[in-house]
Amino acid sequence: MAQIVYRVSGRDGDRRVTKAFRNTDQGRQAASAFKRELSDSRTRYDVRTRIGGRVVTRTFASKKEADAYAATTEADRLRGVMFDPGRGRVTVRELGAEWLASNPAKRADTRATDEYHLRTHIFPALGDRRIDSVVQTDVQSLVNHLSARLAPRTVRRAHGVLRSLCAYAEMTDRIGRSPCRNVKLPRVQPLERSMPLPEDLARLVAAMDESNRPMVYLGAVLGLRFSEVAGLRVGRMDLGSGSVSVNETITRDSQGRPVFDAPKSAASRRTIALPAPLRELLADHLRRRGLTEADSDALVFVSPEGGPLRYANWRNRVWSPAREAAGLPNLGFHDLRRAMATALVEDRTDMKTTQVRMGHSDSRLTLALYAQAVPEADQAAADRLSGRFMPGSRDERAMDGEQRDTAGDEDSL
């Protein structure tokens, strides 16, 4: 509980003296008597609060201010949101380093992205400021400044890093409330995603050399991310029974170097079935590389130098030339995964199977981010709705088809 202490100081002859008194009737009377004995006297009010095992003191010039602070502190204590003001003296730069080190389980590529935004966008503006001095208007000003020169998605990602940093400051009692609240962010326009058709993939594969072709089908048929394809080892494939286990990925560290890491989430650890044509394609690929089941730790796909694949290098060396040759200049490797999800939904595969093959913890994520409506399915839906609600406008060909089906049924009888 917060305690108020009267600290009376003044001159007693040639010397200056100070004496403290408790905030009780007896203490206040003693303070008044002591004050009358002094010249050039003044009173300060210390509010002492025990936080985190130590006593924190704040001094006020008036009793009114001290009472208000003591009441607020007591209310915060009862609500469980009291924090140590002294802990907020750390700078944003110092707290950033502590925040990054606080989660050793963070993926290497996520850590690299966080470090980039801290170093490039947050520290130049706020790095030398104390975290308890940063207010909402400072964050809004930073967002406005970044929005003038960066894409909206980049601004939102930088703000997300700062928001997580401030949430850590709040959790560790450096601040009482995050300054990232109620910040207006730039609007992000939905990206136009490419939806490759089977004939598109055929042209794309034809434009690649044999060593890279299976990667396209691992993306389109199994829905593997590039990091999962790059981290696939021989021992994780069972070409006899026809399955692939995803247990490891290749990401990058803050220096852009490839590092082995766990899959993106617990749900991303999965075992999925391989169709026979892809099994044969992968078996041929292993034979060309001279790999057998005994080479269980060997990577299935490697760079020309024999090391792990780096996405930027592979994209420039293999992917970009192939997609240009196939007439698919905007196609990304991740679009293969999106095409698989859409095909599964279009083929009415049950949502649980779709979710597992995608490696998602929630089937709603599959539908929200990946499954897209294709023109043929959309037209079929429109025709069905027209037939239900507008009987006079039904397609004559559909009517003819129904009549033929009926006639066939009668003949069979």
C-alpha positions as CSV (number, residue, x, y, z in Angstrom):
1,M,0.0,0.0,0.0
2,A,1.3,3.5,-0.9
3,Q,2.5,5.6,2.1
4,I,2.9,9.4,2.1
5,V,5.8,10.9,4.1
6,Y,6.0,14.6,5.0
7,R,9.6,15.8,4.5
8,V,10.1,19.2,6.1
9,S,13.3,21.1,5.6
10,G,14.5,24.6,6.6
11,R,17.1,26.7,8.5
12,D,17.6,26.2,12.2
13,G,20.0,29.1,12.8
14,D,23.0,28.6,10.6
15,R,22.3,25.1,9.5
16,R,19.8,23.5,7.3
17,V,17.9,20.6,8.6
18,T,15.4,18.0,7.2
19,K,13.0,15.7,9.1
20,A,10.5,13.2,7.9
21,F,7.0,12.6,9.4
22,R,4.4,9.9,8.9
23,N,1.0,10.8,7.3
24,T,-0.9,10.4,10.6
25,D,-2.6,12.9,12.9
26,Q,0.3,12.8,15.3
27,G,2.8,13.0,12.4
28,R,1.1,15.9,10.8
29,Q,1.0,17.8,14.2
30,A,4.7,17.1,14.7
31,A,5.5,18.3,11.2
32,S,3.6,21.6,11.8
33,A,5.4,22.1,15.1
34,F,8.8,21.4,13.6
35,K,8.1,23.8,10.6
36,R,7.3,26.7,13.1
37,E,10.7,26.4,14.5
38,L,12.4,26.8,11.1
39,S,13.0,29.7,8.8
40,D,12.9,29.4,5.0
41,S,11.0,26.2,5.5
42,R,9.4,24.0,2.8
43,T,7.5,20.7,2.7
44,R,7.9,17.9,0.2
45,Y,5.7,14.8,0.0
46,D,7.2,11.5,-0.7
47,V,4.9,8.6,-1.9
48,R,6.6,5.3,-1.1
49,T,5.4,2.1,-2.8
50,R,6.8,-1.4,-2.6
51,I,7.0,-2.8,-6.1
52,G,8.8,-6.0,-7.1
53,G,10.5,-6.4,-3.7
54,R,11.9,-2.8,-3.4
55,V,10.6,0.5,-2.3
56,V,9.9,3.0,-5.1
57,T,9.7,6.7,-4.0
58,R,8.2,9.6,-5.9
59,T,8.3,13.2,-4.6
60,F,5.6,15.9,-5.1
61,A,5.5,19.6,-4.2
62,S,1.9,19.5,-3.0
63,K,-0.2,17.2,-0.8
64,K,-2.9,17.2,-3.4
65,E,-0.6,15.7,-6.1
66,A,0.8,13.2,-3.6
67,D,-2.7,12.0,-2.6
68,A,-3.8,11.7,-6.3
69,Y,-0.7,9.6,-7.1
70,A,-1.1,7.4,-4.1
71,A,-4.7,6.7,-4.9
72,T,-3.8,5.8,-8.5
73,T,-1.0,3.6,-7.4
74,E,-3.3,1.8,-4.9
75,A,-5.9,1.3,-7.6
76,D,-3.3,-0.1,-10.0
77,R,-2.1,-2.5,-7.3
78,L,-5.6,-3.8,-6.7
79,R,-6.1,-4.3,-10.5
80,G,-2.7,-6.0,-10.8
81,V,-1.3,-3.5,-13.3
82,M,1.2,-1.7,-11.1
83,F,4.7,-1.2,-12.6
84,D,8.0,0.2,-11.4
85,P,8.6,3.7,-13.0
86,G,12.3,3.2,-12.6
87,R,12.3,0.2,-14.9
88,G,11.1,2.5,-17.7
89,R,14.4,4.3,-17.9
90,V,15.8,1.8,-20.4
91,T,16.0,3.1,-24.0
92,V,14.1,1.6,-26.9
93,R,17.4,0.3,-28.4
94,E,18.4,-1.4,-25.1
95,L,14.9,-2.9,-24.7
96,G,14.9,-4.1,-28.3
97,A,18.0,-6.2,-27.7
98,E,16.5,-7.6,-24.6
99,W,13.2,-8.4,-26.4
100,L,15.0,-10.2,-29.2
101,A,16.9,-12.3,-26.7
102,S,13.8,-13.1,-24.7
103,N,12.5,-15.7,-27.1
104,P,15.1,-18.3,-28.1
105,A,12.4,-20.3,-29.9
106,K,11.8,-17.6,-32.5
107,R,12.5,-18.8,-36.0
108,A,15.7,-17.5,-37.6
109,D,13.9,-15.8,-40.5
110,T,11.4,-14.1,-38.2
111,R,14.2,-12.9,-36.0
112,A,16.1,-11.6,-39.1
113,T,13.0,-9.7,-40.2
114,D,12.5,-8.2,-36.7
115,E,16.1,-7.1,-36.5
116,Y,15.8,-5.5,-39.9
117,H,12.8,-3.4,-39.0
118,L,14.3,-2.4,-35.6
119,R,17.6,-1.4,-37.2
120,T,16.2,0.3,-40.3
121,H,12.9,1.8,-39.3
122,I,12.5,2.0,-35.5
123,F,15.9,2.7,-33.9
124,P,16.7,5.7,-36.1
125,A,13.6,7.5,-34.9
126,L,13.1,6.2,-31.3
127,G,16.2,4.2,-30.4
128,D,17.7,6.7,-28.0
129,R,14.4,7.6,-26.3
130,R,13.4,6.1,-23.0
131,I,10.6,3.6,-23.4
132,D,8.5,5.3,-20.8
133,S,8.8,8.6,-22.7
134,V,7.3,7.2,-26.0
135,V,3.6,8.1,-26.4
136,Q,0.9,7.3,-28.9
137,T,1.6,10.5,-31.0
138,D,5.3,9.4,-31.4
139,V,4.2,6.1,-32.8
140,Q,1.7,7.7,-35.1
141,S,4.3,10.2,-36.3
142,L,6.7,7.4,-37.1
143,V,4.0,5.5,-39.0
144,N,3.2,8.7,-41.0
145,H,6.8,9.2,-41.8
146,L,7.3,5.6,-43.0
147,S,4.1,5.7,-45.0
148,A,5.4,8.6,-47.1
149,R,8.2,6.4,-48.5
150,L,7.4,2.7,-48.0
151,A,4.7,0.3,-49.1
152,P,1.8,-0.1,-46.8
153,R,2.6,-3.8,-46.0
154,T,6.2,-2.8,-45.0
155,V,4.8,0.0,-42.7
156,R,2.4,-2.4,-41.1
157,R,5.2,-5.0,-40.5
158,A,7.4,-2.3,-38.9
159,H,4.6,-1.2,-36.7
160,G,3.9,-4.8,-35.8
161,V,7.5,-5.2,-34.6
162,L,7.2,-2.0,-32.5
163,R,3.9,-3.1,-31.1
164,S,5.4,-6.5,-30.0
165,L,8.3,-4.6,-28.4
166,C,6.0,-2.3,-26.5
167,A,3.8,-5.3,-25.4
168,Y,7.0,-6.8,-24.0
169,A,7.7,-3.5,-22.2
170,E,4.2,-3.6,-20.7
171,M,4.6,-7.3,-19.7
172,T,7.9,-6.6,-17.9
173,D,6.4,-3.6,-16.1
174,R,8.5,-1.0,-18.0
175,I,5.4,0.9,-19.0
176,G,1.8,0.9,-17.8
177,R,0.2,1.0,-21.2
178,S,1.4,0.5,-24.8
179,P,1.8,3.6,-26.9
180,C,0.9,1.6,-30.0
181,R,-2.8,1.7,-29.3
182,N,-5.2,3.4,-31.7
183,V,-2.6,4.1,-34.4
184,K,-4.0,4.6,-37.8
185,L,-2.1,2.4,-40.4
186,P,-2.0,2.7,-44.2
187,R,-4.6,0.7,-46.0
188,V,-3.3,-2.4,-47.8
189,Q,-4.7,-3.2,-51.2
190,P,-5.3,-7.0,-51.8
191,L,-2.6,-8.5,-54.0
192,E,-3.6,-10.0,-57.3
193,R,-2.6,-13.6,-57.0
194,S,-1.7,-15.8,-59.9
195,M,-3.6,-19.1,-60.3
196,P,-1.6,-21.5,-62.4
197,L,-3.5,-24.0,-64.6
198,P,-2.3,-27.5,-65.4
199,E,-1.1,-26.3,-68.8
200,D,0.8,-23.4,-67.1
201,L,2.7,-25.8,-64.9
202,A,3.5,-28.0,-67.9
203,R,5.1,-25.0,-69.6
204,L,6.9,-24.0,-66.4
205,V,8.3,-27.5,-65.9
206,A,9.4,-27.8,-69.5
207,A,11.5,-24.6,-69.1
208,M,13.5,-26.1,-66.2
209,D,16.2,-28.6,-66.1
210,E,15.4,-32.1,-64.7
211,S,17.0,-31.5,-61.3
212,N,14.4,-28.7,-60.5
213,R,11.2,-30.1,-62.0
214,P,10.1,-32.1,-59.0
215,M,10.1,-29.0,-56.9
216,V,7.3,-27.5,-58.9
217,Y,5.1,-30.6,-58.2
218,L,6.0,-30.7,-54.5
219,G,4.6,-27.2,-54.4
220,A,1.5,-27.8,-56.5
221,V,0.6,-31.3,-55.5
222,L,1.8,-31.5,-51.9
223,G,1.5,-27.8,-51.1
224,L,5.0,-27.6,-49.6
225,R,6.5,-24.2,-48.9
226,F,9.9,-23.4,-50.6
227,S,11.6,-23.6,-47.2
228,E,10.1,-27.1,-46.7
229,V,11.2,-28.3,-50.2
230,A,14.7,-26.9,-49.6
231,G,14.9,-28.7,-46.2
232,L,13.6,-32.1,-47.4
233,R,16.0,-35.0,-46.8
234,V,16.1,-38.4,-48.4
235,G,15.1,-40.1,-45.2
236,R,11.9,-38.1,-44.9
237,M,10.5,-39.7,-48.2
238,D,9.0,-43.1,-48.3
239,L,8.7,-43.8,-52.0
240,G,7.6,-47.4,-51.3
241,S,4.5,-46.6,-49.4
242,G,4.2,-43.2,-50.9
243,S,4.5,-40.5,-48.2
244,V,6.6,-37.4,-47.3
245,S,7.2,-36.2,-43.8
246,V,7.8,-32.5,-43.2
247,N,10.0,-32.1,-40.1
248,E,12.6,-29.5,-41.1
249,T,13.0,-26.4,-43.2
250,I,15.7,-24.1,-44.4
251,T,15.4,-20.4,-43.6
252,R,17.9,-17.5,-43.4
253,D,19.6,-15.7,-40.5
254,S,20.1,-12.0,-40.2
255,Q,23.1,-12.2,-42.5
256,G,21.0,-14.0,-45.2
257,R,22.8,-17.3,-44.7
258,P,20.8,-20.6,-44.9
259,V,20.0,-22.2,-41.5
260,F,18.1,-25.3,-40.7
261,D,15.0,-24.7,-38.5
262,A,11.8,-26.4,-37.3
263,P,8.7,-26.1,-39.5
264,K,6.7,-22.9,-39.2
265,S,4.3,-24.3,-36.6
266,A,3.3,-27.5,-34.8
267,A,0.7,-28.1,-37.5
268,S,3.3,-27.7,-40.2
269,R,4.9,-31.0,-39.0
270,R,2.9,-33.4,-41.1
271,T,3.1,-36.6,-43.2
272,I,1.2,-36.5,-46.5
273,A,0.6,-39.0,-49.2
274,L,2.5,-39.0,-52.5
275,P,0.7,-39.8,-55.8
276,A,2.4,-42.5,-58.0
277,P,3.5,-40.1,-60.8
278,L,5.3,-37.9,-58.2
279,R,6.9,-40.9,-56.6
280,E,8.4,-41.9,-59.9
281,L,9.6,-38.4,-60.6
282,L,11.3,-38.2,-57.2
283,A,12.8,-41.7,-57.7
284,D,14.3,-40.7,-61.0
285,H,15.7,-37.5,-59.4
286,L,17.4,-39.5,-56.6
287,R,18.9,-42.0,-59.2
288,R,20.4,-39.1,-61.2
289,R,22.0,-37.7,-58.1
290,G,23.3,-41.2,-57.1
291,L,21.3,-41.2,-53.8
292,T,19.8,-44.2,-52.1
293,E,17.9,-44.9,-48.9
294,A,21.3,-45.2,-47.1
295,D,21.8,-41.5,-47.7
296,S,18.9,-40.6,-45.3
297,D,20.5,-37.3,-44.2
298,A,21.3,-36.0,-47.7
299,L,19.2,-33.1,-48.9
300,V,17.0,-34.0,-51.9
301,F,17.6,-30.6,-53.6
302,V,20.9,-28.7,-53.5
303,S,22.6,-25.8,-55.1
304,P,25.0,-26.2,-58.0
305,E,27.8,-26.1,-55.4
306,G,26.2,-28.9,-53.4
307,G,25.1,-26.8,-50.4
308,P,21.6,-25.9,-49.2
309,L,19.4,-23.9,-51.5
310,R,19.1,-20.1,-51.0
311,Y,15.7,-18.9,-52.2
312,A,17.0,-15.6,-53.7
313,N,19.7,-17.4,-55.7
314,W,17.4,-20.2,-56.8
315,R,14.7,-17.7,-57.8
316,N,17.2,-15.7,-60.0
317,R,18.9,-18.8,-61.4
318,V,15.9,-21.1,-62.0
319,W,12.5,-19.8,-61.2
320,S,12.5,-16.4,-62.9
321,P,13.9,-17.6,-66.3
322,A,11.4,-20.5,-66.3
323,R,8.4,-18.4,-65.5
324,E,9.3,-15.9,-68.1
325,A,9.8,-18.6,-70.7
326,A,6.4,-20.1,-69.7
327,G,4.6,-16.7,-70.0
328,L,3.9,-16.4,-66.3
329,P,5.9,-13.3,-65.2
330,N,3.9,-12.8,-61.9
331,L,3.9,-16.4,-60.7
332,G,5.5,-16.9,-57.3
333,F,6.5,-20.3,-55.8
334,H,4.0,-19.8,-53.1
335,D,1.2,-19.5,-55.7
336,L,1.7,-23.3,-56.3
337,R,0.6,-23.9,-52.7
338,R,-2.4,-21.6,-53.2
339,A,-3.4,-23.4,-56.4
340,M,-3.3,-26.7,-54.5
341,A,-5.6,-25.4,-51.8
342,T,-8.0,-24.0,-54.4
343,A,-8.0,-27.3,-56.3
344,L,-8.8,-29.3,-53.1
345,V,-11.7,-27.0,-52.3
346,E,-13.0,-27.1,-55.8
347,D,-12.8,-30.9,-55.9
348,R,-14.8,-30.9,-52.6
349,T,-12.1,-32.6,-50.6
350,D,-13.1,-32.6,-47.0
351,M,-11.8,-29.6,-45.0
352,K,-9.9,-31.6,-42.4
353,T,-7.9,-33.3,-45.2
354,T,-7.2,-30.0,-46.8
355,Q,-6.2,-28.4,-43.5
356,V,-3.7,-31.3,-42.7
357,R,-2.2,-31.2,-46.2
358,M,-1.7,-27.5,-46.0
359,G,-0.2,-27.8,-42.5
360,H,-2.6,-25.3,-40.9
361,S,-3.9,-25.4,-37.3
362,D,-7.2,-23.9,-38.4
363,S,-9.2,-24.8,-41.5
364,R,-10.5,-21.2,-41.6
365,L,-7.0,-20.0,-42.4
366,T,-7.0,-22.3,-45.4
367,L,-10.2,-20.8,-46.8
368,A,-9.3,-17.2,-45.9
369,L,-5.8,-17.0,-47.3
370,Y,-5.4,-19.7,-49.9
371,A,-8.6,-21.0,-51.5
372,Q,-9.7,-18.8,-54.4
373,A,-12.7,-19.0,-56.6
374,V,-11.9,-20.1,-60.1
375,P,-13.9,-18.8,-63.1
376,E,-15.4,-22.3,-64.0
377,A,-16.6,-22.9,-60.5
378,D,-18.0,-19.4,-60.3
379,Q,-19.9,-19.8,-63.6
380,A,-21.2,-23.2,-62.5
381,A,-22.4,-21.6,-59.2
382,A,-24.1,-18.8,-61.2
383,D,-25.9,-21.3,-63.5
384,R,-27.1,-23.3,-60.5
385,L,-28.5,-20.2,-58.8
386,S,-30.1,-19.0,-62.0
387,G,-31.8,-22.4,-62.4
388,R,-33.1,-22.3,-58.9
389,F,-34.4,-18.7,-58.8
390,M,-35.0,-17.9,-62.5
391,P,-36.5,-21.1,-64.1
392,G,-37.5,-19.3,-67.3
393,S,-33.8,-18.4,-68.0
394,R,-32.3,-21.8,-67.7
395,D,-29.7,-22.7,-70.3
396,E,-31.3,-24.7,-73.1
397,R,-28.3,-27.0,-73.2
398,A,-28.9,-27.9,-69.6
399,M,-32.5,-28.6,-70.4
400,D,-31.5,-30.8,-73.4
401,G,-29.1,-32.6,-71.1
402,E,-31.8,-33.3,-68.6
403,Q,-34.1,-34.6,-71.3
404,R,-31.5,-36.9,-72.6
405,D,-30.8,-38.2,-69.1
406,T,-34.5,-38.8,-68.6
407,A,-34.8,-40.6,-71.9
408,G,-31.8,-42.8,-71.0
409,D,-33.5,-43.7,-67.7
410,E,-36.7,-44.7,-69.5
411,D,-34.7,-46.8,-72.0
412,S,-33.0,-48.6,-69.2
413,L,-36.4,-49.4,-67.7
